């Protein structure tokens, strides 16, 4: 089974943002950021692109497939 992993928490913390601050920047709830960070929820393409833009990185920097 393919598993989607993410580096969202690391990137967010490196940017000095709380989950609530990042959520506010991209127009989602803090719970959405939390569930993405914990791998419970796979974001839509639009949310993934907004996260990457808010964190000044690429989507590929945030999300990757486990080998």
PQR file of N, CA, C, O and H, with PARSE charges and radii, in Angstrom:
ATOM      1  N   UNK A   1       0.845  -1.187   0.000 -0.4000 1.5000
ATOM      2  CA  UNK A   1       0.000   0.000   0.000 -0.0000 2.0000
ATOM      3  C   UNK A   1       0.889   1.248   0.000  0.5500 1.7000
ATOM      4  O   UNK A   1       1.854   1.329   0.760 -0.5500 1.4000
ATOM      5  N   UNK A   2       0.564   2.198  -0.838 -0.4000 1.5000
ATOM      6  CA  UNK A   2       1.313   3.447  -0.921 -0.0000 2.0000
ATOM      7  C   UNK A   2       0.858   4.384   0.187  0.5500 1.7000
ATOM      8  O   UNK A   2      -0.336   4.544   0.439 -0.5500 1.4000
ATOM      9  H   UNK A   2      -0.220   2.133  -1.455  0.4000 1.0000
ATOM     10  N   UNK A   3       1.822   4.988   0.833 -0.4000 1.5000
ATOM     11  CA  UNK A   3       1.520   5.902   1.935 -0.0000 2.0000
ATOM     12  C   UNK A   3       2.051   7.285   1.606  0.5500 1.7000
ATOM     13  O   UNK A   3       3.208   7.442   1.217 -0.5500 1.4000
ATOM     14  H   UNK A   3       2.792   4.858   0.629  0.4000 1.0000
ATOM     15  N   UNK A   4       1.188   8.295   1.766 -0.4000 1.5000
ATOM     16  CA  UNK A   4       1.594   9.678   1.560 -0.0000 2.0000
ATOM     17  C   UNK A   4       2.107  10.234   2.882  0.5500 1.7000
ATOM     18  O   UNK A   4       1.384  10.256   3.878 -0.5500 1.4000
ATOM     19  H   UNK A   4       0.248   8.168   2.081  0.4000 1.0000
ATOM     20  N   UNK A   5       3.340  10.677   2.884 -0.4000 1.5000
ATOM     21  CA  UNK A   5       3.940  11.284   4.072 -0.0000 2.0000
ATOM     22  C   UNK A   5       4.059  12.785   3.848  0.5500 1.7000
ATOM     23  O   UNK A   5       3.944  13.270   2.722 -0.5500 1.4000
ATOM     24  H   UNK A   5       3.927  10.660   2.074  0.4000 1.0000
ATOM     25  N   UNK A   6       4.290  13.510   4.933 -0.4000 1.5000
ATOM     26  CA  UNK A   6       4.462  14.952   4.761 -0.0000 2.0000
ATOM     27  C   UNK A   6       5.454  15.515   5.760  0.5500 1.7000
ATOM     28  O   UNK A   6       5.720  14.936   6.814 -0.5500 1.4000
ATOM     29  H   UNK A   6       4.383  13.117   5.848  0.4000 1.0000
ATOM     30  N   UNK A   7       5.986  16.662   5.388 -0.4000 1.5000
ATOM     31  CA  UNK A   7       6.926  17.392   6.231 -0.0000 2.0000
ATOM     32  C   UNK A   7       6.304  18.706   6.684  0.5500 1.7000
ATOM     33  O   UNK A   7       7.009  19.669   6.985 -0.5500 1.4000
ATOM     34  H   UNK A   7       5.769  17.132   4.532  0.4000 1.0000
ATOM     35  N   UNK A   8       4.989  18.733   6.729 -0.4000 1.5000
ATOM     36  CA  UNK A   8       4.283  19.976   7.038 -0.0000 2.0000
ATOM     37  C   UNK A   8       4.650  20.524   8.413  0.5500 1.7000
ATOM     38  O   UNK A   8       4.942  21.713   8.540 -0.5500 1.4000
ATOM     39  H   UNK A   8       4.416  17.951   6.485  0.4000 1.0000
ATOM     40  N   UNK A   9       4.641  19.690   9.431 -0.4000 1.5000
ATOM     41  CA  UNK A   9       4.949  20.174  10.781 -0.0000 2.0000
ATOM     42  C   UNK A   9       6.357  20.774  10.842  0.5500 1.7000
ATOM     43  O   UNK A   9       6.556  21.850  11.407 -0.5500 1.4000
ATOM     44  H   UNK A   9       4.404  18.725   9.328  0.4000 1.0000
ATOM     45  N   UNK A  10       7.318  20.077  10.263 -0.4000 1.5000
ATOM     46  CA  UNK A  10       8.698  20.579  10.269 -0.0000 2.0000
ATOM     47  C   UNK A  10       8.803  21.921   9.551  0.5500 1.7000
ATOM     48  O   UNK A  10       9.448  22.844  10.048 -0.5500 1.4000
ATOM     49  H   UNK A  10       7.156  19.204   9.804  0.4000 1.0000
ATOM     50  N   UNK A  11       8.178  22.028   8.399 -0.4000 1.5000
ATOM     51  CA  UNK A  11       8.224  23.281   7.627 -0.0000 2.0000
ATOM     52  C   UNK A  11       7.499  24.399   8.362  0.5500 1.7000
ATOM     53  O   UNK A  11       7.971  25.536   8.384 -0.5500 1.4000
ATOM     54  H   UNK A  11       7.654  21.278   7.995  0.4000 1.0000
ATOM     55  N   UNK A  12       6.359  24.086   8.963 -0.4000 1.5000
ATOM     56  CA  UNK A  12       5.589  25.101   9.698 -0.0000 2.0000
ATOM     57  C   UNK A  12       6.378  25.606  10.895  0.5500 1.7000
ATOM     58  O   UNK A  12       6.469  26.812  11.122 -0.5500 1.4000
ATOM     59  H   UNK A  12       5.976  23.162   8.945  0.4000 1.0000
ATOM     60  N   UNK A  13       6.948  24.681  11.661 -0.4000 1.5000
ATOM     61  CA  UNK A  13       7.718  25.075  12.839 -0.0000 2.0000
ATOM     62  C   UNK A  13       8.967  25.867  12.439  0.5500 1.7000
ATOM     63  O   UNK A  13       9.336  26.824  13.119 -0.5500 1.4000
ATOM     64  H   UNK A  13       6.873  23.701  11.477  0.4000 1.0000
ATOM     65  N   UNK A  14       9.619  25.473  11.340 -0.4000 1.5000
ATOM     66  CA  UNK A  14      10.798  26.209  10.860 -0.0000 2.0000
ATOM     67  C   UNK A  14      10.429  27.634  10.462  0.5500 1.7000
ATOM     68  O   UNK A  14      11.250  28.546  10.563 -0.5500 1.4000
ATOM     69  H   UNK A  14       9.320  24.695  10.787  0.4000 1.0000
ATOM     70  N   UNK A  15       9.188  27.822  10.007 -0.4000 1.5000
ATOM     71  CA  UNK A  15       8.711  29.152   9.637 -0.0000 2.0000
ATOM     72  C   UNK A  15       8.241  29.949  10.851  0.5500 1.7000
ATOM     73  O   UNK A  15       7.901  31.127  10.732 -0.5500 1.4000
ATOM     74  H   UNK A  15       8.522  27.081   9.925  0.4000 1.0000
ATOM     75  N   UNK A  16       8.223  29.303  12.021 -0.4000 1.5000
ATOM     76  CA  UNK A  16       7.807  29.979  13.245 -0.0000 2.0000
ATOM     77  C   UNK A  16       6.318  30.224  13.337  0.5500 1.7000
ATOM     78  O   UNK A  16       5.879  31.186  13.967 -0.5500 1.4000
ATOM     79  H   UNK A  16       8.499  28.347  12.118  0.4000 1.0000
ATOM     80  N   UNK A  17       5.533  29.354  12.706 -0.4000 1.5000
ATOM     81  CA  UNK A  17       4.083  29.521  12.696 -0.0000 2.0000
ATOM     82  C   UNK A  17       3.396  28.469  13.552  0.5500 1.7000
ATOM     83  O   UNK A  17       3.850  27.327  13.636 -0.5500 1.4000
ATOM     84  H   UNK A  17       5.890  28.572  12.194  0.4000 1.0000
ATOM     85  N   UNK A  18       2.305  28.859  14.180 -0.4000 1.5000
ATOM     86  CA  UNK A  18       1.450  27.897  14.857 -0.0000 2.0000
ATOM     87  C   UNK A  18       0.507  27.296  13.816  0.5500 1.7000
ATOM     88  O   UNK A  18       0.395  27.802  12.700 -0.5500 1.4000
ATOM     89  H   UNK A  18       1.936  29.786  14.112  0.4000 1.0000
ATOM     90  N   UNK A  19      -0.159  26.226  14.188 -0.4000 1.5000
ATOM     91  CA  UNK A  19      -1.151  25.652  13.287 -0.0000 2.0000
ATOM     92  C   UNK A  19      -2.233  26.677  12.964  0.5500 1.7000
ATOM     93  O   UNK A  19      -2.672  26.776  11.819 -0.5500 1.4000
ATOM     94  H   UNK A  19      -0.068  25.815  15.095  0.4000 1.0000
ATOM     95  N   UNK A  20      -2.661  27.433  13.960 -0.4000 1.5000
ATOM     96  CA  UNK A  20      -3.716  28.431  13.760 -0.0000 2.0000
ATOM     97  C   UNK A  20      -3.255  29.541  12.819  0.5500 1.7000
ATOM     98  O   UNK A  20      -4.026  30.004  11.979 -0.5500 1.4000
ATOM     99  H   UNK A  20      -2.304  27.353  14.891  0.4000 1.0000
ATOM    100  N   UNK A  21      -2.010  29.966  12.955 -0.4000 1.5000
ATOM    101  CA  UNK A  21      -1.496  31.023  12.076 -0.0000 2.0000
ATOM    102  C   UNK A  21      -1.427  30.551  10.624  0.5500 1.7000
ATOM    103  O   UNK A  21      -1.827  31.270   9.708 -0.5500 1.4000
ATOM    104  H   UNK A  21      -1.383  29.590  13.638  0.4000 1.0000
ATOM    105  N   UNK A  22      -0.918  29.341  10.428 -0.4000 1.5000
ATOM    106  CA  UNK A  22      -0.848  28.801   9.069 -0.0000 2.0000
ATOM    107  C   UNK A  22      -2.249  28.617   8.497  0.5500 1.7000
ATOM    108  O   UNK A  22      -2.498  28.948   7.338 -0.5500 1.4000
ATOM    109  H   UNK A  22      -0.593  28.757  11.172  0.4000 1.0000
ATOM    110  N   UNK A  23      -3.146  28.100   9.295 -0.4000 1.5000
ATOM    111  CA  UNK A  23      -4.525  27.910   8.848 -0.0000 2.0000
ATOM    112  C   UNK A  23      -5.138  29.243   8.415  0.5500 1.7000
ATOM    113  O   UNK A  23      -5.792  29.318   7.375 -0.5500 1.4000
ATOM    114  H   UNK A  23      -2.944  27.831  10.237  0.4000 1.0000
ATOM    115  N   UNK A  24      -4.930  30.282   9.204 -0.4000 1.5000
ATOM    116  CA  UNK A  24      -5.459  31.599   8.870 -0.0000 2.0000
ATOM    117  C   UNK A  24      -4.905  32.133   7.562  0.5500 1.7000
ATOM    118  O   UNK A  24      -5.619  32.782   6.798 -0.5500 1.4000
ATOM    119  H   UNK A  24      -4.399  30.221  10.049  0.4000 1.0000
ATOM    120  N   UNK A  25      -3.645  31.863   7.305 -0.4000 1.5000
ATOM    121  CA  UNK A  25      -3.009  32.340   6.063 -0.0000 2.0000
ATOM    122  C   UNK A  25      -3.600  31.687   4.817  0.5500 1.7000
ATOM    123  O   UNK A  25      -3.626  32.293   3.746 -0.5500 1.4000
ATOM    124  H   UNK A  25      -3.065  31.335   7.926  0.4000 1.0000
ATOM    125  N   UNK A  26      -4.075  30.450   4.957 -0.4000 1.5000
ATOM    126  CA  UNK A  26      -4.576  29.756   3.762 -0.0000 2.0000
ATOM    127  C   UNK A  26      -6.094  29.559   3.759  0.5500 1.7000
ATOM    128  O   UNK A  26      -6.645  28.984   2.821 -0.5500 1.4000
ATOM    129  H   UNK A  26      -4.055  29.957   5.827  0.4000 1.0000
ATOM    130  N   UNK A  27      -6.760  30.033   4.801 -0.4000 1.5000
ATOM    131  CA  UNK A  27      -8.222  30.000   4.817 -0.0000 2.0000
ATOM    132  C   UNK A  27      -8.850  28.659   5.157  0.5500 1.7000
ATOM    133  O   UNK A  27      -9.907  28.308   4.633 -0.5500 1.4000
ATOM    134  H   UNK A  27      -6.312  30.500   5.563  0.4000 1.0000
ATOM    135  N   UNK A  28      -8.191  27.909   6.039 -0.4000 1.5000
ATOM    136  CA  UNK A  28      -8.762  26.649   6.529 -0.0000 2.0000
ATOM    137  C   UNK A  28      -8.760  26.681   8.055  0.5500 1.7000
ATOM    138  O   UNK A  28      -8.246  27.624   8.658 -0.5500 1.4000
ATOM    139  H   UNK A  28      -7.332  28.194   6.465  0.4000 1.0000
ATOM    140  N   UNK A  29      -9.329  25.662   8.672 -0.4000 1.5000
ATOM    141  CA  UNK A  29      -9.344  25.602  10.132 -0.0000 2.0000
ATOM    142  C   UNK A  29      -8.011  25.070  10.671  0.5500 1.7000
ATOM    143  O   UNK A  29      -7.248  24.427   9.950 -0.5500 1.4000
ATOM    144  H   UNK A  29      -9.746  24.896   8.182  0.4000 1.0000
ATOM    145  N   UNK A  30      -7.750  25.347  11.937 -0.4000 1.5000
ATOM    146  CA  UNK A  30      -6.559  24.800  12.586 -0.0000 2.0000
ATOM    147  C   UNK A  30      -6.620  23.274  12.590  0.5500 1.7000
ATOM    148  O   UNK A  30      -5.600  22.601  12.441 -0.5500 1.4000
ATOM    149  H   UNK A  30      -8.369  25.870  12.523  0.4000 1.0000
ATOM    150  N   UNK A  31      -7.825  22.742  12.762 -0.4000 1.5000
ATOM    151  CA  UNK A  31      -7.995  21.284  12.767 -0.0000 2.0000
ATOM    152  C   UNK A  31      -7.598  20.676  11.418  0.5500 1.7000
ATOM    153  O   UNK A  31      -7.054  19.573  11.377 -0.5500 1.4000
ATOM    154  H   UNK A  31      -8.653  23.289  12.882  0.4000 1.0000
ATOM    155  N   UNK A  32      -7.860  21.372  10.334 -0.4000 1.5000
ATOM    156  CA  UNK A  32      -7.444  20.879   9.015 -0.0000 2.0000
ATOM    157  C   UNK A  32      -5.931  20.758   8.954  0.5500 1.7000
ATOM    158  O   UNK A  32      -5.408  19.740   8.501 -0.5500 1.4000
ATOM    159  H   UNK A  32      -8.303  22.268  10.367  0.4000 1.0000
ATOM    160  N   UNK A  33      -5.224  21.784   9.404 -0.4000 1.5000
ATOM    161  CA  UNK A  33      -3.758  21.737   9.414 -0.0000 2.0000
ATOM    162  C   UNK A  33      -3.298  20.581  10.292  0.5500 1.7000
ATOM    163  O   UNK A  33      -2.395  19.834   9.914 -0.5500 1.4000
ATOM    164  H   UNK A  33      -5.649  22.611   9.771  0.4000 1.0000
ATOM    165  N   UNK A  34      -3.908  20.430  11.453 -0.4000 1.5000
ATOM    166  CA  UNK A  34      -3.540  19.359  12.373 -0.0000 2.0000
ATOM    167  C   UNK A  34      -3.732  17.974  11.752  0.5500 1.7000
ATOM    168  O   UNK A  34      -2.855  17.117  11.859 -0.5500 1.4000
ATOM    169  H   UNK A  34      -4.642  21.037  11.761  0.4000 1.0000
ATOM    170  N   UNK A  35      -4.876  17.758  11.104 -0.4000 1.5000
ATOM    171  CA  UNK A  35      -5.133  16.437  10.533 -0.0000 2.0000
ATOM    172  C   UNK A  35      -4.226  16.145   9.339  0.5500 1.7000
ATOM    173  O   UNK A  35      -3.866  14.991   9.108 -0.5500 1.4000
ATOM    174  H   UNK A  35      -5.588  18.454  11.017  0.4000 1.0000
ATOM    175  N   UNK A  36      -3.858  17.161   8.590 -0.4000 1.5000
ATOM    176  CA  UNK A  36      -2.896  16.954   7.495 -0.0000 2.0000
ATOM    177  C   UNK A  36      -1.531  16.602   8.080  0.5500 1.7000
ATOM    178  O   UNK A  36      -0.889  15.653   7.631 -0.5500 1.4000
ATOM    179  H   UNK A  36      -4.150  18.099   8.778  0.4000 1.0000
ATOM    180  N   UNK A  37      -1.088  17.361   9.075 -0.4000 1.5000
ATOM    181  CA  UNK A  37       0.206  17.086   9.700 -0.0000 2.0000
ATOM    182  C   UNK A  37       0.294  15.657  10.235  0.5500 1.7000
ATOM    183  O   UNK A  37       1.343  15.018  10.154 -0.5500 1.4000
ATOM    184  H   UNK A  37      -1.610  18.133   9.439  0.4000 1.0000
ATOM    185  N   UNK A  38      -0.802  15.171  10.775 -0.4000 1.5000
ATOM    186  CA  UNK A  38      -0.823  13.842  11.386 -0.0000 2.0000
ATOM    187  C   UNK A  38      -1.174  12.721  10.406  0.5500 1.7000
ATOM    188  O   UNK A  38      -1.312  11.566  10.807 -0.5500 1.4000
ATOM    189  H   UNK A  38      -1.655  15.690  10.841  0.4000 1.0000
ATOM    190  N   UNK A  39      -1.316  13.060   9.130 -0.4000 1.5000
ATOM    191  CA  UNK A  39      -1.572  12.045   8.118 -0.0000 2.0000
ATOM    192  C   UNK A  39      -2.968  11.466   8.145  0.5500 1.7000
ATOM    193  O   UNK A  39      -3.217  10.427   7.533 -0.5500 1.4000
ATOM    194  H   UNK A  39      -1.203  13.998   8.804  0.4000 1.0000
ATOM    195  N   UNK A  40      -3.887  12.115   8.843 -0.4000 1.5000
ATOM    196  CA  UNK A  40      -5.265  11.647   8.920 -0.0000 2.0000
ATOM    197  C   UNK A  40      -6.038  12.064   7.674  0.5500 1.7000
ATOM    198  O   UNK A  40      -6.950  11.364   7.233 -0.5500 1.4000
ATOM    199  H   UNK A  40      -3.685  12.959   9.341  0.4000 1.0000
ATOM    200  N   UNK A  41      -5.669  13.194   7.121 -0.4000 1.5000
ATOM    201  CA  UNK A  41      -6.386  13.806   5.997 -0.0000 2.0000
ATOM    202  C   UNK A  41      -5.391  14.130   4.891  0.5500 1.7000
ATOM    203  O   UNK A  41      -4.328  14.695   5.150 -0.5500 1.4000
ATOM    204  H   UNK A  41      -4.929  13.763   7.479  0.4000 1.0000
ATOM    205  N   UNK A  42      -5.736  13.773   3.662 -0.4000 1.5000
ATOM    206  CA  UNK A  42      -4.930  14.149   2.497 -0.0000 2.0000
ATOM    207  C   UNK A  42      -5.566  15.397   1.906  0.5500 1.7000
ATOM    208  O   UNK A  42      -6.732  15.365   1.513 -0.5500 1.4000
ATOM    209  H   UNK A  42      -6.599  13.314   3.452  0.4000 1.0000
ATOM    210  N   UNK A  43      -4.824  16.496   1.835 -0.4000 1.5000
ATOM    211  CA  UNK A  43      -5.427  17.744   1.373 -0.0000 2.0000
ATOM    212  C   UNK A  43      -5.733  17.728  -0.119  0.5500 1.7000
ATOM    213  O   UNK A  43      -5.137  16.975  -0.890 -0.5500 1.4000
ATOM    214  H   UNK A  43      -3.876  16.522   2.154  0.4000 1.0000
ATOM    215  N   UNK A  44      -6.667  18.569  -0.499 -0.4000 1.5000
ATOM    216  CA  UNK A  44      -6.941  18.764  -1.919 -0.0000 2.0000
ATOM    217  C   UNK A  44      -5.721  19.405  -2.572  0.5500 1.7000
ATOM    218  O   UNK A  44      -4.834  19.911  -1.885 -0.5500 1.4000
ATOM    219  H   UNK A  44      -7.151  19.181   0.127  0.4000 1.0000
ATOM    220  N   UNK A  45      -5.685  19.380  -3.870 -0.4000 1.5000
ATOM    221  CA  UNK A  45      -4.588  20.016  -4.599 -0.0000 2.0000
ATOM    222  C   UNK A  45      -4.511  21.497  -4.267  0.5500 1.7000
ATOM    223  O   UNK A  45      -3.419  22.037  -4.087 -0.5500 1.4000
ATOM    224  H   UNK A  45      -6.406  18.969  -4.428  0.4000 1.0000
ATOM    225  N   UNK A  46      -5.645  22.150  -4.184 -0.4000 1.5000
ATOM    226  CA  UNK A  46      -5.662  23.590  -3.891 -0.0000 2.0000
ATOM    227  C   UNK A  46      -5.087  23.861  -2.504  0.5500 1.7000
ATOM    228  O   UNK A  46      -4.284  24.780  -2.344 -0.5500 1.4000
ATOM    229  H   UNK A  46      -6.532  21.711  -4.330  0.4000 1.0000
ATOM    230  N   UNK A  47      -5.479  23.084  -1.506 -0.4000 1.5000
ATOM    231  CA  UNK A  47      -4.949  23.281  -0.151 -0.0000 2.0000
ATOM    232  C   UNK A  47      -3.456  22.977  -0.121  0.5500 1.7000
ATOM    233  O   UNK A  47      -2.697  23.699   0.527 -0.5500 1.4000
ATOM    234  H   UNK A  47      -6.132  22.338  -1.636  0.4000 1.0000
ATOM    235  N   UNK A  48      -3.021  21.930  -0.805 -0.4000 1.5000
ATOM    236  CA  UNK A  48      -1.590  21.605  -0.855 -0.0000 2.0000
ATOM    237  C   UNK A  48      -0.791  22.750  -1.486  0.5500 1.7000
ATOM    238  O   UNK A  48       0.280  23.109  -0.997 -0.5500 1.4000
ATOM    239  H   UNK A  48      -3.637  21.344  -1.332  0.4000 1.0000
ATOM    240  N   UNK A  49      -1.316  23.313  -2.563 -0.4000 1.5000
ATOM    241  CA  UNK A  49      -0.636  24.444  -3.217 -0.0000 2.0000
ATOM    242  C   UNK A  49      -0.597  25.671  -2.307  0.5500 1.7000
ATOM    243  O   UNK A  49       0.414  26.370  -2.251 -0.5500 1.4000
ATOM    244  H   UNK A  49      -2.186  23.021  -2.959  0.4000 1.0000
ATOM    245  N   UNK A  50      -1.688  25.933  -1.600 -0.4000 1.5000
ATOM    246  CA  UNK A  50      -1.729  27.067  -0.666 -0.0000 2.0000
ATOM    247  C   UNK A  50      -0.747  26.861   0.485  0.5500 1.7000
ATOM    248  O   UNK A  50      -0.075  27.804   0.902 -0.5500 1.4000
ATOM    249  H   UNK A  50      -2.510  25.364  -1.645  0.4000 1.0000
ATOM    250  N   UNK A  51      -0.661  25.640   0.996 -0.4000 1.5000
ATOM    251  CA  UNK A  51       0.296  25.354   2.070 -0.0000 2.0000
ATOM    252  C   UNK A  51       1.721  25.607   1.594  0.5500 1.7000
ATOM    253  O   UNK A  51       2.511  26.253   2.283 -0.5500 1.4000
ATOM    254  H   UNK A  51      -1.207  24.874   0.656  0.4000 1.0000
ATOM    255  N   UNK A  52       2.038  25.095   0.416 -0.4000 1.5000
ATOM    256  CA  UNK A  52       3.388  25.284  -0.121 -0.0000 2.0000
ATOM    257  C   UNK A  52       3.700  26.757  -0.316  0.5500 1.7000
ATOM    258  O   UNK A  52       4.792  27.208   0.031 -0.5500 1.4000
ATOM    259  H   UNK A  52       1.396  24.571  -0.143  0.4000 1.0000
ATOM    260  N   UNK A  53       2.770  27.503  -0.859 -0.4000 1.5000
ATOM    261  CA  UNK A  53       2.989  28.938  -1.073 -0.0000 2.0000
ATOM    262  C   UNK A  53       3.189  29.669   0.255  0.5500 1.7000
ATOM    263  O   UNK A  53       4.082  30.507   0.379 -0.5500 1.4000
ATOM    264  H   UNK A  53       1.884  27.136  -1.141  0.4000 1.0000
ATOM    265  N   UNK A  54       2.362  29.351   1.237 -0.4000 1.5000
ATOM    266  CA  UNK A  54       2.465  30.009   2.547 -0.0000 2.0000
ATOM    267  C   UNK A  54       3.790  29.702   3.235  0.5500 1.7000
ATOM    268  O   UNK A  54       4.288  30.503   4.026 -0.5500 1.4000
ATOM    269  H   UNK A  54       1.636  28.671   1.137  0.4000 1.0000
ATOM    270  N   UNK A  55       4.361  28.528   2.927 -0.4000 1.5000
ATOM    271  CA  UNK A  55       5.620  28.118   3.558 -0.0000 2.0000
ATOM    272  C   UNK A  55       6.824  28.310   2.641  0.5500 1.7000
ATOM    273  O   UNK A  55       7.929  27.869   2.956 -0.5500 1.4000
ATOM    274  H   UNK A  55       3.957  27.877   2.284  0.4000 1.0000
ATOM    275  N   UNK A  56       6.604  28.973   1.501 -0.4000 1.5000
ATOM    276  CA  UNK A  56       7.670  29.291   0.536 -0.0000 2.0000
ATOM    277  C   UNK A  56       8.459  28.056   0.114  0.5500 1.7000
ATOM    278  O   UNK A  56       9.690  28.047   0.130 -0.5500 1.4000
ATOM    279  H   UNK A  56       5.706  29.331   1.245  0.4000 1.0000
ATOM    280  N   UNK A  57       7.725  27.026  -0.261 -0.4000 1.5000
ATOM    281  CA  UNK A  57       8.367  25.799  -0.739 -0.0000 2.0000
ATOM    282  C   UNK A  57       7.489  25.184  -1.814  0.5500 1.7000
ATOM    283  O   UNK A  57       6.445  25.736  -2.162 -0.5500 1.4000
ATOM    284  H   UNK A  57       6.725  27.033  -0.274  0.4000 1.0000
ATOM    285  N   UNK A  58       7.906  24.054  -2.334 -0.4000 1.5000
ATOM    286  CA  UNK A  58       7.100  23.362  -3.332 -0.0000 2.0000
ATOM    287  C   UNK A  58       6.212  22.323  -2.656  0.5500 1.7000
ATOM    288  O   UNK A  58       6.445  21.940  -1.509 -0.5500 1.4000
ATOM    289  H   UNK A  58       8.753  23.605  -2.051  0.4000 1.0000
ATOM    290  N   UNK A  59       5.203  21.877  -3.374 -0.4000 1.5000
ATOM    291  CA  UNK A  59       4.343  20.806  -2.873 -0.0000 2.0000
ATOM    292  C   UNK A  59       5.185  19.558  -2.623  0.5500 1.7000
ATOM    293  O   UNK A  59       4.961  18.830  -1.655 -0.5500 1.4000
ATOM    294  H   UNK A  59       5.013  22.188  -4.306  0.4000 1.0000
ATOM    295  N   UNK A  60       6.162  19.317  -3.509 -0.4000 1.5000
ATOM    296  CA  UNK A  60       7.030  18.148  -3.363 -0.0000 2.0000
ATOM    297  C   UNK A  60       7.896  18.223  -2.111  0.5500 1.7000
ATOM    298  O   UNK A  60       8.308  17.194  -1.574 -0.5500 1.4000
ATOM    299  H   UNK A  60       6.345  19.908  -4.295  0.4000 1.0000
ATOM    300  N   UNK A  61       8.175  19.451  -1.642 -0.4000 1.5000
ATOM    301  CA  UNK A  61       8.911  19.611  -0.387 -0.0000 2.0000
ATOM    302  C   UNK A  61       8.046  19.205   0.807  0.5500 1.7000
ATOM    303  O   UNK A  61       8.568  18.780   1.838 -0.5500 1.4000
ATOM    304  H   UNK A  61       7.841  20.287  -2.078  0.4000 1.0000
ATOM    305  N   UNK A  62       6.734  19.335   0.667 -0.4000 1.5000
ATOM    306  CA  UNK A  62       5.807  19.052   1.766 -0.0000 2.0000
ATOM    307  C   UNK A  62       5.291  17.621   1.760  0.5500 1.7000
ATOM    308  O   UNK A  62       5.146  17.009   2.818 -0.5500 1.4000
ATOM    309  H   UNK A  62       6.311  19.680  -0.171  0.4000 1.0000
ATOM    310  N   UNK A  63       5.012  17.084   0.581 -0.4000 1.5000
ATOM    311  CA  UNK A  63       4.356  15.783   0.474 -0.0000 2.0000
ATOM    312  C   UNK A  63       5.175  14.827  -0.373  0.5500 1.7000
ATOM    313  O   UNK A  63       5.724  15.214  -1.404 -0.5500 1.4000
ATOM    314  H   UNK A  63       5.130  17.581  -0.279  0.4000 1.0000
ATOM    315  N   UNK A  64       5.256  13.583   0.062 -0.4000 1.5000
ATOM    316  CA  UNK A  64       6.038  12.595  -0.672 -0.0000 2.0000
ATOM    317  C   UNK A  64       5.488  11.196  -0.371  0.5500 1.7000
ATOM    318  O   UNK A  64       4.835  10.968   0.648 -0.5500 1.4000
ATOM    319  H   UNK A  64       4.810  13.268   0.900  0.4000 1.0000
ATOM    320  N   UNK A  65       5.771  10.278  -1.281 -0.4000 1.5000
ATOM    321  CA  UNK A  65       5.307   8.903  -1.155 -0.0000 2.0000
ATOM    322  C   UNK A  65       6.380   8.068  -0.497  0.5500 1.7000
ATOM    323  O   UNK A  65       7.553   8.139  -0.863 -0.5500 1.4000
ATOM    324  H   UNK A  65       6.301  10.462  -2.109  0.4000 1.0000
ATOM    325  N   UNK A  66       5.966   7.268   0.487 -0.4000 1.5000
ATOM    326  CA  UNK A  66       6.901   6.379   1.176 -0.0000 2.0000
ATOM    327  C   UNK A  66       7.329   5.268   0.218  0.5500 1.7000
ATOM    328  O   UNK A  66       6.508   4.709  -0.509 -0.5500 1.4000
ATOM    329  H   UNK A  66       5.013   7.210   0.785  0.4000 1.0000
ATOM    330  N   UNK A  67       8.601   4.964   0.228 -0.4000 1.5000
ATOM    331  CA  UNK A  67       9.125   3.883  -0.637 -0.0000 2.0000
ATOM    332  C   UNK A  67       8.986   2.544   0.039  0.5500 1.7000
ATOM    333  O   UNK A  67       9.370   1.522  -0.530 -0.5500 1.4000
ATOM    334  H   UNK A  67       9.268   5.418   0.818  0.4000 1.0000
TER
END
